[in-house]
Amino acid sequence: MKKPRISGYCRRAAALLLASFALLFLTACSDDGPKQIEYREGETFNIAVAEEPETLNPYYATSQVAKEFFLLAYDPLWRLDAAGEPVACLAEDYSLSSDSLTWTIRLRRDAYFSDGIQVTSADVRFTYESMMINSPVYDPCFDGIADIRCPDDFTVVISTDYVKGDMRLNPVPILPQHIWSKQTSDLRSFENVPMVGSGPFVLQPGSDNPQDVSWTFRARADHFLGEPVLGSLRFVYYGTENGAGRAVSMGDADAAIGMTDVQLTTLQGVPGVELIQSYLPSSEVWAIAFNTRKGVFTNQAMRQMVEYCCDRAYMLSMSSGEGGRTGSVWASPGADYFYSIVNLRSFDVEAGRNILYSSGYGDMDNDGTLEDIVTGDRLTLKLWTSSQDDWSSTAGTVLEDALKQIGVSLNWQTTDGSVTDQCTPKGDWDMCMLSWRGNANPVLAARSFRTANNSLTGWASDQFMTAYAQLQTAMDEISVQNTTIQLQQIFYDECPYVILAYHSDIQAIRNDRWAGYEDVLAAAGGLFGIDSIDAYMTIAPVTAEG
């Protein structure tokens, strides 16, 4: 996990944060004390999962299931709907200054945390300023924010250094200041139990039975978004994807998320089970990264040589069956800004061989391995993969065979941890295989590859940075789309990475028991993990619909 960036603004924010501690208990509530929270009565929807949240602390959690929990329990200023568009949440409305550098955001007055305390502007300011300092997860969301003021309890004024076009795509959950401000001395160790949030669902106390690894969220009947149809959500940990799939098949669970291509086969045709295979903005991307700082991959043509040796379709079929599609650009195909490259460098070992000959390599001693025709050094590339990524061992084998055909040998190393621990800026490596998840916000997705952030490969592009600056300030949809396409094309042409595949998100639901989700599925392509609350609000028992 990267260390939090401590910018000049963050240091100023730290001072503001310390000053705000004197106002801890000024959060608004009625004269009669905290509001009594009302819960909805109704059926429980059971979801099988194959991973546990590593923490319930939103400052540091990165797992998909943890993010789903935060989506339920907290409210951001704006939420995404099923189509991926920002809609008002805690921010009832807003206005922009004439230069578009000042956002005046007016908050709802009917939002309450699950302990009955009203949500105010102080909670927004506290969350944003403390996240800037403490959260490596959400820190990138605050690029360009210069100052936050609270003229009154329900108004937040945010000033920015530049026109910040992605302000309404900020997913940061607003936390209760009166809870979190007490934890600043040891924030990382705070377990966040009970989880106090303003969202439409409230996490209930866990079971005392150590065999019961589950999390139950009760639906609020008094939430400003309206009442969910169901009464509660229960996430149950089954240990493996096979276990989660079996739970749905046997009827022990109503849905399962995070499954693999194996479950596409085992659940296919099971009566009452609808399989959902989709690409979400956060779908996983598989790639090869190059060390462009030294060695052969300072040469762009040599990076493209490796791409010609990547039989993407074969790699995918061997490692993931039908659980994905071949790759091209850094964006996930589930994002509405995804751009499908037209002239893709497809598998062609002869094209790769020709690049090698043009770059000064030949088989001088006729032993089948190429050498530098000037120095006589054999062409050997050092590849790192992780034993934790099942796909990378298969993809590495396919690549090794193709490189061998054109006279390139591979020195292949495997680590039990993250490849980035081995492939450091000063490390001895040429290539590594890794993956990442996409983002609904194109600015945050592209940010990972800007010059200042691309510490892994060392790749730098003035053309990419110019387009990235334009994307940061783009306010209209057409400008965002056009600029993001430009960024994907630049990245593909210069080839600091080869994008091998996109892994699909595979889910299942018992459609013999539940309905009401069809519109969400049509809009988003999936039900869960879509960065939207819509599916959870609309799923209903079949008997109730009938």
N, C-alpha and C positions, 0 to 999 in steps of 0.2 A: 504494500500500500504506500502510495507516495506521501511524502511529508507535505503538510499544508503550506501553501504559498503565502509568505508574509510580505505583502506589498506595502507600499507607503500608506495606501488607504487602510489596509488591515491594522497597521499600527495606530492610525488615527481612530479606527473603529474600536480598538482595544481600550483606548482612553475613554471613548464615549460609553463603552459597555460598563467600565468600572463606575463611571458617573451615574449610570442608570440603576445600579444596585441600590442606591438610596431610595429608589421609587418602587421597591419590590411589591409592595402591597397596595398600590394605587389602582390595581385592576378593578374595573367597574363591576359591581354587582348590585342587586336590589337592596333596599333598606331591610328587607325581611331575610337577608342571607342568600346563600347560593340557591340557584334554581333547582327544583326537583326534576331529575331526568326521567322521562317517560320511555318505556320500552314497548316494542311491538310484540304481540303474541302471534305465533305462527309456527310453521314447520321448520325443521332444521335441514339445511343443505350440507351434505358431507362431501368434502373434497379430499381425495387421496394425493399426497405429495411424496416425492422421493428425496427431498432434502429438508434439513432443518435450518431455521434462521441462525446464523452464527452469533447474532446479538439482536436484541430488540431496541438497541440504541440507534436512532436514525442518523446520528453524526457519523457513524462508522460502518453500518451494515451495508453490504454490497450484494448479498444473495437475492435472487429473484423472489423467493418466498417472503423474505423480510420486506422488500419493497411493496409486495402485495398487501402485507399487513398494514404498512404505513398508509397506503392508499385508502384502506378501509377506516382506519382510526383517526386520521388527521385530515384537515382541509388545507389546500394551498390557496393563494389569492385567486388563481384561475385554475380550473380543471380542464382536462381534455375530454371531449366527447368521443363517441365510438368512431367517428370519422377522423379523429386526430386534430380537431379544431379547438382552440381555447374558448372556454365559456366561463361566465362569471361564477365565482364561488364565494370566498370571503370578500373579494372585491366586488361590491355591488355595481359600481361604475367608476369611470376614471376620465381624466382630461389631460391633454398634453399642452405644454407651452408652445408658443409660436415657433421656437427653434427646435422643438421636439427633444429637449434635454431635461425637462422636468415633468415628472409624472405625479399628478395629484390623484390619489386613490381614495375613494370613499368606501368604508367598510359597512357590511351589514350590521344591523343592531340586534338581530335575532339569532346570533351564533353564540353558542355556549359550549364550554368544555364539559367533558363527562363528569367532572366534579361539581358542576353547576355554576362555575365562574364564567362571566361573560368575556368573550374575545374582544380585545381592544387593540388600538394601534400600538400600544406598548409591547404587546406580544409579537407583533409583526417586526417591529424594530429590533427587539431582543433576539428573535430567531435569526434574522438576516445578519446582524452584526456578529453574533456568536458563531454562526455557521461559517462566516468568512474566515474566522480565526481558527476554528477547531475542526472543521469537517473537510477532510480530503475528498469526500464523496461529492459534496455540494459546492465546494469552493469555486469550481469553474462557472457556476451559474451567476456569479456576482461580478464577472468581468465588466468593467465600465461603470460600475456604481460608485459614485463619489461621496454621497451624503444621504442620510435618512433623517427626516424630521417628523415629529408628531404634533401638529398644531392643536389637535384635540383628540379625544378618546377614539374617534372613528374616522380620522383622516391621517393618511400617511403620504408624505411628500418625498419622492425619491429623485435626486439629481444625478445625472450621468455625465461622464466625460465625453461621450460621443453619442450619436443617435443610436439607441440600443433597440434594434428591431425585434429581438427575441424576448422582450420583457414578459409578455403574457404567456410564454412557454416555460417559465420558471416553475419547476415542479416541487420546490422546497415546501415541506409540510410545516405549517405554523404551529409552534410549540407553546405551551403555557409558561409564561415567564415566572409565575409564582412557584412552579415546580422545578424548572431547570436552572434558574439562577442560583439555587442553593447548591448545585452540583459542580460549579465551575472549578473548584480546586482539584477534583478528581473525576472529570467528565467521562473519560474513557471507561471507567469501571462501573458507571451507573447502569444498573440493569433495566431501568425504566419499567418497573413493576410496582404498582399498576400503571398501565399505559394510559395516561390522561390526554385525550385529544378531543377535537371538536367534530370529528368525522361522523358519518351516519351509522357506524358500528363501534361497539365498545368491547374490548378484550376482557373476558371474564377470568377470575382466578383459576389457576390450573389445578389439576387433580393431584391428590396426595399419592396416588398409585404410580410408582415409577415405571410401570409397564404401559401406562397410558400417555403416549407422547402425542398430544393434540392441543389445539388452540381453538377456543370457542369465542365467537364475536356475536353479541346480541345486537339486533337491529333497533335503532332509536325510532320512536314514534313521533318525536318532536323536532326532527332535524329539518333545517330550512330547505333542503333538497326534496323533501317529501319522504313518505314512508316507503321502505322497501316492501316488496310483497311477502317475502319470507320472514320468518321470525329470528333465525340465527344462522350463522355460518360456522361450520366446524372443519378445521384442517387437521387431517390425521397423517402422521408420518409412518410410512410403510417400509422405509429402509432402502428399497430398490425400485427401479422403474417397473420391473416385473411384478413386484408386490403391489404397487399402486394399480397397475393394469388389471391384475387378478381381482383386486377389491371391487373394481367397477364391474368386471365380468360376472362375479359372484353375487353382485347386488349389495355388497357391504358398503359401498361408496356410491354417491350420486354423480361424481365427476372425478377426473384425474388430470393432472397437469405435469408438464416436464417429462413426457415419455419419449422413447426412442423409436427407431424404425422397427424394432422387434415387436413392439405392441401394435404396429400397423398390421402385422400379420396375425398375431394372436387374438386381436379384438375384431378383426375383420369378419363381418357376418354374424357377430354375437347378437342375438335378438334383444332389442330394446336399447342398444348402445349405438350412439352416433359418434363416429370418429371425425375429428377436426384437425386437418393438417394445414397450417397457415404460416405465412411469413409476416412477422410483426416488426415494427420499427426497432425493437430491441432484440431481434433474432441474432443468433450467433454467426459470426463471420470467421472462416478459417483462412489462414494466410501464411506465406513465407516472407520473412523480413530479411533484408540484406544489410550488411555492414558496409555503408558507403564511405566510411572514413578512411579506409585503407584497403590494400589488396586489389583483387581483380574487380570488385564491385564498385569501385570509384567510377568505372566505365559503365555508362547506361546501357550500351549494347550488350555487355556481358550479363546484365540483369535480365534483359529481354531474352538472351540465350536460354537462361534457366526456364523462363516462362514457356518457350517453345518445347521444352522437355517435360512440361507438366501435362500429363494426360488427365485433365480434370475429371472427365466423365468416368474414367476407370478408377481413379482415386476415390471418387464419391461412391460408386457402386460397390467397391470392395469394403469401404469403411462404414457406410451409412445406408446402403441399400437404396430405398426410395425416400429416405428421410431428409432430403435436401435437393439443392440444384447447384449447377456449376457457377463459379463466381467470375467477376470481372472488376467491379469497382468497390470502394470502401464502404459505401452505403448499403444498408440492408434493403432487399427488395420489398420489404413491408413498409418502408418509408415512402411518403408521397412525393419526395424529391429524388427518388432512385432514378438513375440514368443507365439504360442498357447500352453498352458500347456496341457500335455497329461493326467496326473493323477489328474484331477481337483477334489477338495473336493466339490461334488455336494450336493444338498439338502438332508439331512438325519438326522431327529430329534433324532433318536435312537442313532446314532453315537455321537451327541451332548450330549445326556443324559449320555452315557457311560463315556465321558470325565469328566463330572461333578462328577459322582460317584468316578472316579479314582482320582479326585483332592480334595476329602475330603468333599463332600457335600451329604446330604441326607435329606429326608422328615421325620424329627424326630417326629413331632406331627401329621403326616398324614392329614395336611390341604391343600396339593397340592402345597405348596411352599417349596423349598429346603432351608436348613440351613447349616451353617458351623458346622460340627459334633463336633468340639472342642469348639468353642465359642458360638454356638447357634444362631449366627447372621443370619438373613434372607438374601438370595441372591437377592439383588435389584441393578440393573444397571441404571446409569443415562445417558440418551441419549439427545443430543441437535440436533435440526434441525432448518432450516431457513424457515420462511414463504415466502421468495422470491424464494425458490426452490419448484416448484409444485410437482416434482417427489419424494422429500424426505418425504413428509407426507404420500404418498401411500406406499413407501418402509418401512417407520417406522411402519405403521399399520400391514403390512405383517410380519415383524420381530417380533413385539410385540406378535402376535398370536402364532408364532412358539415357542418363548421363554416361553410363558405361558404353552404350552403343556408339557414342561419338567421341570416346576416348578420354572422358573426365572421370577421375576416381573420387570417391566420397569418403571422408573421414567422419564417421557418424558417431556422435556422442549422445547419451541419454541421461537426463537428470531426473531425480525423484521429485523435485520441486518445480518451481517456475523457471522457464528458460531464460527469463530476463535476469535471474540471479547470476547466470553464467555469461550472458551476452551483454556485458556492460560496455560503456563507451570506450574503455581502455582494454577490453577483453580480447582474447585471441579467438575470433570466430568469423565466419563468412556468412552463414545463413542460420536462421532458426524458424521453427514452425510454432505458431501461436494463434490464439483466437481472441476476439473481443465481441462485445455486444453493441448493437447499434443504438441510436437515440432518435426519438421523435423530433428533437430540436436539431436542425441541420447545423447550427452554429456550434453546438457542443460536440456533434459528431465530427465535424471538420476540424475542430480545435485540436484534436489528438495528433494531427499531422502537420500543424503549422510549425515553422522553423523553431520557435522557442520551446515547443513541447516535444519535438521529435528526437528525444535524447537516445532512443534505442538505435535507430539506423544512422543518425547523423545527416540525413537528407535535408537539404535546404533548397528552396525555390522562391525567388523573388516574385515570379509570376503567380505562384500559389498564394503567397502572402498578400499580394495586391488584391486578388479576388476574395480572399478571406476577409480582408478589411471591408470590402464592399458588401459582403454577406452580413457582417455584424451590424451594418447600418441600414440594411434593406428593410423597408416597412411594408411593402406591398407583396402580394403572393407571386406575381409574375417575376419581379426582380429577384426574390428568393429562389424561385425555381431555376431561372436562367443562370444565376451566379453559382448555385450549387452544382448544376450540370457542368459548368466551366471548371469548377474545382475537381470534380470527378474525372474529367477528361485530362486535365493537367497531371493529376496523380497517376492516371493510367499510362500516359505517354512517357513519363519520366521513370516509372516503374521502381519506386523504392520498396514496394511489396508486390508479390504476386497473390492476388485473391483467388484462392482455390475453390471455395464452396460457401454456400449459405445453408446453414442447418435449419430445417423447419421446426416450428413449435408444434408439437403433437399433443392434442388434448382429447378427452372423451367425456361424454355426458349421457346419462340415462334419459333418453328422450321418451321412454315409456312412462316416466314419472314426472318429468319436468318440461315446461314449455315457457313461452314468453320471451325467449332470447333470440328469436329468429331475426329481428331487425338489427340487433347488435352484431350478430354473426355476419349478416350481409354487409354491414358498414365497415366492420373492423377486420373481418377475416378470421377472427378468433374471439373467444369469450374472456379468457383470463390472461394476465400479463400484457394487456393492451394499453396500460397507463390510463385507463378510464374506469370509472365506477359503474358505468351503465349496466353491464351484465348483472352485477350483484343486486342492482335495484329492481330489475325487471323479471328475473327468473321466478317462476311460479309453479306450484304443483299442478299437474295435469287435471286433477279432480277439481281444483278451484277454477281453472279456466273453463272446464266443461260446464 
